[in-house]
Amino acid sequence: MTTDSASAEILALSQQLLATIDRGDWEAYAKLCDPSITCFEPEALGHLVEGLPFHHFYFQLPGSPTKPAKQSTIASPHVRVMGESAVVCYTRLVQKLDGAGSPITVGAMETRVWQKLNGAWKHVHFHRTPL
């Protein structure tokens, strides 16, 4: 696999991962992630979170049964493939409805690390900082 095709695959997997988050699809999200995933994100209040249980909580929150509550777009991506590992950095733009039902866009800077394990790319670490 060339670096360009690996970069395209990582970018596609990252967009797929965000789509699973947007639609609240825990099963699909968990399949893309390694069970030992780590992260730094605002919800963790500055702590390193290890494993999937912390994230599972957010997938269990109620949402709209008829349509996704939000849509994520990857803007200005940069992918670096390093053999069996890859890092993708981008700005995530999230379109959603505010409390009054009006559309808004919020953003975050995200870095996601992928590792090829048993022939498949798995999401192993991320860092998210709101804009």
Residue pairs with C-beta under 8 A, 6 or more apart in sequence:
1 9
3 81
6 81
6 86
7 79
7 81
7 86
9 121
10 79
10 81
10 86
10 88
10 114
10 121
11 74
11 77
11 79
11 88
13 32
13 114
13 121
13 123
14 74
14 77
14 88
14 90
14 112
14 114
15 72
15 74
16 28
16 32
17 29
17 32
17 33
17 112
17 123
18 72
18 74
18 92
19 25
19 72
20 26
20 28
20 29
20 32
21 29
21 72
22 68
22 69
22 70
22 71
22 72
22 94
23 68
24 59
24 61
24 63
24 68
24 69
25 59
26 56
26 59
26 60
29 55
29 59
30 52
30 56
32 122
32 123
33 52
33 55
33 122
33 123
33 124
34 115
34 117
34 122
34 123
34 124
35 51
35 52
36 50
36 51
36 124
37 50
37 51
37 52
37 55
37 123
37 124
37 125
37 126
38 48
38 49
38 50
38 124
38 125
39 48
39 49
39 55
39 125
39 126
39 127
39 128
40 46
40 47
40 48
40 49
40 126
40 127
40 128
41 49
41 126
41 127
41 128
42 128
42 129
42 130
43 54
43 58
44 54
49 55
63 69
69 96
69 97
70 94
70 95
70 96
71 94
71 95
71 96
72 92
72 93
72 94
72 95
73 92
73 93
73 94
73 95
74 90
74 91
74 92
75 90
75 91
75 92
75 93
76 90
76 91
77 88
77 89
77 90
78 88
78 89
78 90
79 86
79 87
79 88
80 86
80 87
80 88
84 115
84 116
85 113
85 114
85 115
85 116
86 113
86 114
86 115
86 121
87 111
87 112
87 113
87 114
88 111
88 112
88 114
89 109
89 110
89 111
89 112
90 109
90 110
91 107
91 108
91 109
91 110
91 131
92 107
92 108
92 109
92 110
92 128
93 105
93 106
93 107
94 105
94 106
94 107
94 108
95 103
95 104
95 105
96 103
96 104
96 105
96 106
97 103
97 104
98 104
106 130
106 131
107 130
107 131
108 128
108 129
108 130
108 131
109 128
109 129
109 131
110 126
110 127
110 128
110 129
111 126
111 127
112 123
112 125
112 126
113 123
113 124
113 125
113 126
114 121
114 122
114 123
114 124
115 121
115 122
115 124
116 122
